[in-house]
Amino acid sequence: MSLPTRDNIDPIPAWALAAEPPVLLADEPTGNLDGENTRIVMDILRRLAHEEGRCVIVVTHDPEVAEAADRVLRMKDGVLTAE
């Protein structure tokens, strides 16, 4: 599994993935990435959820990243507004 890296962006911490946690929390995992690296990260997260059975929770402001999710919950001012 290759991880995207750039000088000014931290890669997905390999130690976090190597520990094989049942739940993975990703806060804006693609926030500073270009389109190609965004797709790579989303593919990794999708595989972790679908092929390895992990619960992947992603927080994002990017509508394209949200569209890739199996389930989307929306919040406004700290209140759940839509599912």
C-alpha positions as a printed Julia matrix, in Angstrom:
83×3 Matrix{Float64}:
   0.0    0.0    0.0
   1.69   3.24  -1.08
   1.06   6.41   0.88
   1.01   9.91  -0.62
   3.77  12.21   0.57
   4.88  15.73  -0.19
   7.36  17.92   1.64
   4.69  20.13   3.2
   2.12  17.41   3.94
   2.31  14.62   6.49
   1.62  11.16   5.06
  -0.97   8.93   6.66
   0.9    7.71   9.74
   2.03   4.21   8.83
   2.2    3.24  12.51
  -1.53   3.99  12.83
  -2.36   1.65   9.98
   0.13  -1.01  11.07
  -1.57  -1.24  14.47
  -4.72  -2.4   12.63
  -7.21  -0.46  14.76
 -10.86  -1.51  14.35
 -11.86   2.17  14.16
  -9.93   4.77  12.16
 -10.7    8.48  12.66
  -9.56  10.7    9.78
  -9.91  14.46  10.29
  -9.68  16.2    6.89
  -7.36  13.48   5.51
  -7.33  15.11   2.06
  -7.44  18.77   3.09
  -4.11  19.79   1.56
  -3.8   17.19  -1.18
  -4.08  17.53  -4.93
  -6.66  15.5   -6.85
  -4.42  12.5   -7.52
  -3.31  12.13  -3.9
  -6.88  12.68  -2.68
  -7.96   9.69  -4.78
  -5.09   7.6   -3.36
  -6.04   8.42   0.23
  -9.72   7.76  -0.4
  -8.89   4.43  -2.07
  -6.84   3.43   0.99
  -9.66   4.4    3.37
 -12.25   2.61   1.22
 -10.15  -0.58   1.17
  -9.69  -0.43   4.93
 -13.47  -0.25   5.36
 -14.64  -2.65   2.66
 -11.85  -5.21   2.49
 -10.52  -5.2    6.04
 -13.8   -4.52   7.82
 -12.63  -1.47   9.73
 -14.9    1.38  10.74
 -13.55   4.49   9.0
 -14.89   7.84  10.15
 -13.91  10.82   8.01
 -14.5   14.47   8.86
 -14.38  16.67   5.76
 -15.58  19.87   4.15
 -14.95  18.43   0.68
 -18.24  17.35  -0.99
 -16.4   14.91  -3.29
 -14.82  13.16  -0.32
 -18.22  13.0    1.4
 -19.78  11.47  -1.73
 -17.32   8.59  -1.5
 -18.7    7.59   1.92
 -21.17   4.8    2.51
 -23.03   7.0    4.98
 -22.94  10.79   5.44
 -23.94  12.67   8.58
 -24.05  16.46   8.41
 -23.51  18.87  11.27
 -24.04  22.59  11.65
 -23.01  24.52  14.75
 -22.31  21.25  16.54
 -25.77  19.83  15.89
 -26.58  16.86  13.66
 -28.75  18.3   10.87
 -29.11  15.55   8.27
 -28.35  11.94   7.54
